[in-house]
Amino acid sequence: MFRKLKSDIQAVFDNDPAARSWFEVIFTYSGLHAIWAHRLAHRFYRRGWFTMARTISQASRFTTGIEIHPGATIGERLFIDHGMGVVIGETCEIGDDVVIYQGVTLGGTGKEKGKRHPTIGNNVVISSGSKVLGSFKVGDYSNIGANSVVLKEIPPNSTVVGIPGRVVKQDGKRIDRLSQQLPDPIIDSMRELQLEIYELREELKKLKSLQEQDCLEKETVARGNKV
């Protein structure tokens, strides 16, 4: 337990250049207080003492502005910077060495039961105002840009931005999504014209076939009359 507390403190020094002393970190960092309160609440939660667990988490929410459900599973060295407005849902799972900035929500998308919150891999950075909603995984070493809304699984080593979130970089290589995602009106028009031409050709074939049949019938009738 004390090893985890010490590693939580070290995570602050590793991620925040403004941290000056252990005394300052221990007594003034609300993100650290919220994590410690959660670790205690989570112990009660696992033992089935749900009311006690929720009481601790609500007290922590009141004092820190960070809401972490006691059922959430949090790995080692999580760092919550500033932290105000952070919400972490009940079935959320967070790996090791994750960094979360203020205003982040790790939530669900409705009233479904069971696993309904995201699983965050190791060494993930989630920037200010981002929303990660749903039961899927964010791969290791991924970065989620500020104010992004992520609604589907993210592969490892990815950078995600936008609403809805899309991968713009993976394994250090930039991904050109414009040609893949944005519609091309000229290409779409050409495809529609090709489809119309094909349909018109089929109609002409049918008409020619009907005309030929009609001509044959007329010829047959004419021959019968002559006889």
C-alpha positions as CSV (number, residue, x, y, z in Angstrom):
1,M,0.0,0.0,0.0
2,F,2.7,2.4,1.0
3,R,4.7,1.6,-2.2
4,K,1.6,2.6,-4.2
5,L,1.3,5.9,-2.3
6,K,4.9,6.6,-2.9
7,S,4.6,5.8,-6.7
8,D,1.6,8.1,-6.9
9,I,3.6,10.9,-5.4
10,Q,6.5,10.2,-7.8
11,A,4.1,10.3,-10.8
12,V,3.4,14.0,-9.9
13,F,7.1,14.9,-10.0
14,D,7.5,13.0,-13.3
15,N,4.6,14.8,-15.0
16,D,4.4,18.2,-13.4
17,P,7.4,20.5,-13.6
18,A,5.7,22.9,-11.2
19,A,6.0,20.3,-8.3
20,R,8.6,21.6,-5.9
21,S,8.5,19.5,-2.8
22,W,6.9,16.4,-1.3
23,F,5.2,18.6,1.3
24,E,3.6,20.7,-1.4
25,V,2.5,17.6,-3.4
26,I,1.1,15.7,-0.5
27,F,-0.9,18.6,0.9
28,T,-2.0,20.7,-2.1
29,Y,-2.5,18.4,-5.1
30,S,-6.2,17.6,-5.4
31,G,-5.7,15.0,-8.1
32,L,-3.5,13.0,-5.7
33,H,-6.0,13.4,-2.9
34,A,-8.8,12.0,-5.3
35,I,-6.7,9.0,-6.2
36,W,-5.9,8.2,-2.6
37,A,-9.5,8.5,-1.6
38,H,-10.5,6.2,-4.5
39,R,-7.9,3.6,-3.5
40,L,-9.6,3.5,0.0
41,A,-13.1,3.6,-1.4
42,H,-12.3,0.8,-3.9
43,R,-11.2,-1.5,-1.0
44,F,-14.6,-1.1,0.7
45,Y,-16.3,-1.5,-2.7
46,R,-14.6,-4.8,-3.3
47,R,-15.6,-6.1,0.1
48,G,-19.3,-5.2,-0.6
49,W,-19.4,-2.2,1.6
50,F,-21.0,-0.1,-1.1
51,T,-22.5,2.7,1.0
52,M,-19.2,3.3,2.8
53,A,-17.4,3.3,-0.6
54,R,-19.8,5.8,-2.1
55,T,-19.7,8.0,1.0
56,I,-15.9,8.3,0.7
57,S,-16.1,8.9,-3.1
58,Q,-18.7,11.7,-2.6
59,A,-16.7,13.3,0.2
60,S,-13.7,13.3,-2.2
61,R,-15.8,14.7,-5.0
62,F,-16.9,17.6,-2.7
63,T,-13.3,18.5,-1.7
64,T,-11.5,17.9,-5.0
65,G,-14.0,18.4,-7.8
66,I,-13.0,15.0,-9.1
67,E,-15.6,12.2,-9.3
68,I,-14.3,8.7,-9.4
69,H,-16.8,5.9,-8.9
70,P,-15.4,3.4,-6.2
71,G,-16.0,0.5,-8.6
72,A,-13.5,1.9,-11.2
73,T,-10.2,0.0,-11.5
74,I,-7.1,2.2,-11.5
75,G,-3.5,1.1,-12.1
76,E,-0.3,2.6,-10.7
77,R,1.1,6.1,-11.1
78,L,-2.1,7.7,-12.4
79,F,-1.6,11.5,-12.6
80,I,-4.6,13.8,-12.7
81,D,-3.4,17.3,-13.5
82,H,-5.6,20.2,-12.1
83,G,-8.5,17.7,-12.2
84,M,-11.5,19.9,-11.8
85,G,-14.5,18.3,-13.6
86,V,-12.9,14.8,-14.1
87,V,-15.5,12.0,-14.1
88,I,-14.5,8.3,-14.1
89,G,-17.3,5.7,-14.3
90,E,-17.9,2.5,-12.4
91,T,-16.7,-0.1,-14.9
92,C,-13.8,2.0,-16.2
93,E,-10.4,0.4,-16.2
94,I,-7.2,2.5,-16.2
95,G,-3.8,1.1,-16.8
96,D,-0.4,2.3,-15.5
97,D,1.3,5.6,-16.0
98,V,-1.8,7.3,-17.4
99,V,-2.2,11.2,-17.4
100,I,-5.6,12.8,-17.3
101,Y,-6.2,16.6,-17.5
102,Q,-9.1,18.6,-16.3
103,G,-12.6,18.2,-17.6
104,V,-12.1,14.7,-18.9
105,T,-15.1,12.2,-18.8
106,L,-14.5,8.4,-19.0
107,G,-18.2,7.5,-19.2
108,G,-20.9,5.4,-20.8
109,T,-23.3,6.2,-23.6
110,G,-26.6,5.1,-22.0
111,K,-28.3,3.0,-19.4
112,E,-26.9,-0.3,-20.4
113,K,-25.8,-2.8,-17.8
114,G,-22.5,-4.6,-17.3
115,K,-19.2,-3.2,-18.8
116,R,-20.2,0.2,-20.1
117,H,-17.2,2.4,-19.6
118,P,-13.8,2.5,-21.5
119,T,-10.7,0.6,-20.8
120,I,-7.6,2.8,-20.9
121,G,-4.3,1.2,-21.7
122,N,-0.9,2.0,-20.2
123,N,0.9,5.3,-20.8
124,V,-2.1,7.0,-22.3
125,V,-2.5,10.8,-22.2
126,I,-6.1,12.2,-22.2
127,S,-6.1,16.0,-22.7
128,S,-8.4,18.7,-21.3
129,G,-12.1,18.4,-22.0
130,S,-12.0,15.0,-23.8
131,K,-14.9,12.6,-23.5
132,V,-14.2,8.9,-23.9
133,L,-17.7,7.2,-24.0
134,G,-18.5,3.5,-24.2
135,S,-17.2,0.1,-23.6
136,F,-14.0,-0.2,-25.7
137,K,-10.3,0.0,-25.3
138,V,-7.9,2.9,-25.9
139,G,-4.6,1.3,-26.8
140,D,-1.3,1.7,-25.0
141,Y,0.8,4.8,-25.6
142,S,-2.1,6.7,-27.2
143,N,-2.8,10.4,-27.0
144,I,-6.3,11.9,-27.1
145,G,-6.4,15.6,-28.1
146,A,-8.2,18.4,-26.2
147,N,-12.0,18.4,-26.4
148,S,-12.1,15.2,-28.5
149,V,-15.1,12.9,-28.3
150,V,-14.0,9.3,-28.6
151,L,-16.7,6.7,-29.3
152,K,-14.9,3.7,-30.7
153,E,-11.7,1.6,-30.1
154,I,-8.4,3.3,-30.5
155,P,-5.4,1.2,-31.6
156,P,-2.1,1.4,-29.7
157,N,0.4,4.3,-30.4
158,S,-2.3,6.5,-31.9
159,T,-3.1,10.2,-31.7
160,V,-6.8,11.0,-31.8
161,V,-8.5,14.4,-32.3
162,G,-11.9,15.8,-33.3
163,I,-15.6,15.2,-32.8
164,P,-16.1,12.4,-33.3
165,G,-12.5,11.4,-32.5
166,R,-10.4,10.1,-35.4
167,V,-6.9,8.7,-35.6
168,V,-4.5,11.3,-37.3
169,K,-1.2,9.6,-36.4
170,Q,-0.3,6.0,-35.7
171,D,3.1,4.5,-34.9
172,G,4.6,7.9,-35.5
173,K,3.2,8.2,-39.0
174,R,0.6,10.7,-40.0
175,I,-2.6,9.3,-41.5
176,D,-4.2,11.2,-44.4
177,R,-7.9,10.6,-43.7
178,L,-9.3,13.3,-46.0
179,S,-9.3,11.1,-49.1
180,Q,-10.7,8.2,-47.2
181,Q,-13.4,9.9,-45.1
182,L,-14.6,13.0,-47.0
183,P,-16.9,12.6,-49.9
184,D,-15.7,13.7,-53.4
185,P,-18.7,15.3,-55.2
186,I,-17.1,14.8,-58.7
187,I,-16.5,11.1,-58.2
188,D,-19.9,10.7,-56.7
189,S,-21.5,12.4,-59.7
190,M,-19.6,10.2,-62.1
191,R,-20.7,7.1,-60.3
192,E,-24.3,8.3,-60.5
193,L,-24.0,9.0,-64.2
194,Q,-22.5,5.6,-64.8
195,L,-25.3,4.0,-63.0
196,E,-27.9,5.9,-65.0
197,I,-26.2,5.1,-68.3
198,Y,-26.2,1.4,-67.3
199,E,-29.9,1.5,-66.4
200,L,-30.7,3.3,-69.7
201,R,-28.8,0.7,-71.7
202,E,-30.7,-2.1,-70.1
203,E,-34.0,-0.3,-70.8
204,L,-33.0,0.2,-74.5
205,K,-32.2,-3.5,-74.8
206,K,-35.6,-4.4,-73.4
207,L,-37.3,-2.0,-75.8
208,K,-35.3,-3.4,-78.8
209,S,-36.3,-6.9,-77.8
210,L,-40.0,-6.0,-77.6
211,Q,-39.8,-4.2,-80.9
212,E,-38.2,-7.2,-82.6
213,Q,-40.8,-9.5,-81.1
214,D,-43.6,-7.2,-82.3
215,C,-42.1,-7.1,-85.8
216,L,-41.9,-10.9,-85.9
217,E,-45.5,-11.2,-84.8
218,K,-46.7,-8.8,-87.5
219,E,-44.7,-10.6,-90.2
220,T,-46.2,-13.9,-89.1
221,V,-49.8,-12.5,-89.2
222,A,-49.2,-10.9,-92.6
223,R,-47.9,-14.2,-94.0
224,G,-51.0,-16.0,-92.7
225,N,-53.3,-13.5,-94.3
226,K,-51.6,-14.0,-97.7
227,V,-52.0,-17.7,-97.5
